Amino acid sequence: DGPTIYKTTDCSRTWQSVYAEGRPDQRLVAIATDVQHSNVLYGALVGGDILMSNDSGSSWRIVKRFGFNVEDLVVDTGTPGRIYVATYKNGIFRSDDRGTTWVDVSTGFNSFTGSTQFYRLVINPSRRNSLFWISKYGILRSDDAGATWSDLKLITPPGSVNIYAFAV
């Protein structure tokens, strides 16, 4: 069997299954809540399916099938309806309408060797439209929701160390 999503409404005393994936080769890589609408939930399966529930998990639908491996899904708490999906080798995608349409915002990665090899995606909570992409290259930053990217200058040369942890 594949992954299952459980829900509790009583401080973890009881749990109820709200989603069960039948494909055994899939695993859930992320689950997130829309902070503007707490009944809206998102999930990402490693195979590229993006799930959405509008009713606190009672029902789910696939809003996007990327067709390649997805590693993370992050909801932007500063911009209603905005979701980012990170892939290991295919870059980063953004939806501004709760998953209906998607745009590849990693086109600026071409200047940074190894930047599509994903390790971590972090939203900057102190600056609207700002995010960090941690990859084989190093740390990239965008202050315009992924339209453009710049690298943070580190002590080590780009690509010489792997950065697996990052927080703001």
Disulfide bonds with the S-S distance in Angstrom:
none
